[in-house]
Amino acid sequence: MYFVRKLKLGVSEQLQLLSRAAGELYSQTLVSFWRVVRKKGLWLKPATLMRWFPSDPENRLHAHSADAVVQSFFASLKSWRERRKTDPNARPPRRRRYYYKIQWKASAIKVVNGKLRLSNGKGNEPLVIPWAWDTPVWVEIGWDGRQYELRACYKLSDARPKEERKESGVAGVDLGEIHLAVAHDGENTYIANGRLLRSKRRYQNKLKSTLSRLLARKRRGSRRYRRVLASGRKQLARLNHQIRDILHKQTTRLVSTLYARGVQTVVIGDIRNIRVSADYGTRLNQKLHQMLHGQTRHHITYKAERLGMKVVLLDERYSSQTCPACNKRNKPRGRVYRCGCGFEFHRDGVGALNLRRTYLGSGLVVGVMASPTGLRFQPHALCSSAGRSHPAV
């Protein structure tokens, strides 16, 4: 389990030089690897290139930071080889980097007198940053589009002692298009409302359409064309930040709620292949293809694991159509699931309940279900993405 703390650093000459050194080393690694593949037909291993390039040309990087750059290239290579199994159009890493992220491992990280010292190559001054926290196990500095951003990684065993936790439990989580996620822990159902996110996505689509029409009327490369393009990028960047903020705060609140309820295992419905088979018409297909279920699943997964909870992916086929009371399948209409046996409940809540039942192998539901609890977006909630060490509540 890991926790990441972020800190904005601005722009400095030392950071520029280090990032440039990492870019040169990455480009050397990339060029040398593909040259050997082209001329010798050999795929070199990471250890070979780390011995080949023990540091950057001017020795500005720490030895382990140089190793991390080489390892980053091979991580991209591995990701491409996995992705091309399902996507024949996937492209390998072939782009050279003028600047690249700088990484420090534990051997080059120290916290002394309230300052974070990141060691560099022999004879070069360390990077010193005011620091009010513990010593991280990994530090990365990269460009966020406007300035350099530090990402400090901490390894956590658990956020609270086990004796302070409530009785362990299992919660099913159903990911959806209208609601980000709906969770059921055996007694209560929690809905992470996603309507604000949907409105942002709709506005994003309208904005892209408007910008396309405006750009089509301008001569490419003209002053007006560049002004419209710059304005569009600024507006879309702001929308992306708002969408990311909503995702972080809603998933943080959902995970915090489940953790307070004593949940130990989170079972998430696996809908990664929904875009492959879904065909419900132009408008609904657009909504399904723009679902942020991958990001939502990622946020829930790492936030739950950070708090010591286990995360399991489970096939969710027919989970929202199967009646928990009689096991018959009924395709729901609207947001309320109704079955001929008399069972009625929230449609996404039925999916979360069935995911939990499938994982536990439990029987049918008997009795009336409690009404779901809505978790609305709170714009001023605090979460770890804002540099805080505690979750939003």
C-alpha positions, 0 to 999 in steps of 0.5 A: 500500500502506497500513499503519494504526496504532491508539492508544486515547485515552480521552475528553477535552473537546477530542475531544468538541468536535471530534467534535461539530463534525464531526457538525454539519458532516456533518448540514449537508451531508446536509440541504443535499444532500437539500434541493436534490435535493428542491426543485431535482432537482439532485445537487450535486458534492463541490466545490460543498458544500465551497465552500458549507461551507468549515468548521464553524459555529464554525471548530473544524475545520481547513479540510481536515478540514472538506473530509474530512467533506463527502467522507465523505458523498459516499463514503457516497452513492457506496457506496449507488449502487453497492450498489443495483444488486444490492440494491434495499432498500439505503438512502441516507445520510439519518441526521444525526450528533450526533458524527462522526469527525475526519479530518486530512490531511497538511497538518495533521499534524506530529510535533515532539519526540515529539508528534503535532500535529494542527492545527485551525481558526484560533484553536483549539489543536492536538490534541497526542498523545505519539507515538513513530513517524514522521509519518503521511499521514492521521489519523482519530479515531473512537469505538470504543464505549467511547472515542476511537481514533486511526487513523494511516495510513502509505503504504509502498512495501514492507516489505523491499528487493527484493534481500532477497526470494526468487524470485517466485511465485504462490500460490492461496488457497481460502476455506472454511467449515471452514478459513479459507483454504488456500494452495498456492504450487506446492510446499507447501500451508498450511491456516489452521485455522478450527475455533476460529472455527467453535466461536465462531460456534456459541456465538454462535448459541446465545447469541443463541437463549438471549437471545431466549428470556429476553427473550421472558419479560420485559416490554419496558422492565422492569428485568429486561428491561434487565438481560438486554439489557445482559448479552447485549450485553456477551457478544456484544461479547466474542465479536465481539472474539474472532472478530476476533482469530482472523481477524487472527492467522490471516490475518496468519500465512498472509500472513507464511508466503507472503511468507517463501516469496517469493510475489509474487502471491496468487490468491484464489477469488471466492465472493462470490455463494455465498449467492445460489445455495447451497441445501443445507438449513437447517443447511448454509445457515446455515453458508454464510451465516455464513461470514466469507469477505468479512472473510477476503478483505479481511484477506488482501488488504490485508496482502498488498498492504502487503507488496508482493504483488499480489492477484487475484480468480479465479472458483473454480467447480469448483476443488475438484471438478476433478482436478489430475492428469487434469482430470476432475470428481469431487464430493469426500466428506469432507475428502479428494479422491479421483479414479479416476486414483489422485490423493488430496489435501486437498479445500481444497488441491485448490481452491487448487492449481487456482486457481493452475493456472488463473491460470498456465495451467499443465498437470497435476500429476505425482507425489505432493503433499507433505502440507499444513502446518497453521497453528494459532491462536496466542493470544499472537501479535502482529499490526498490529491490536495496535499492532505494526508487524511481522506475526505469525509 
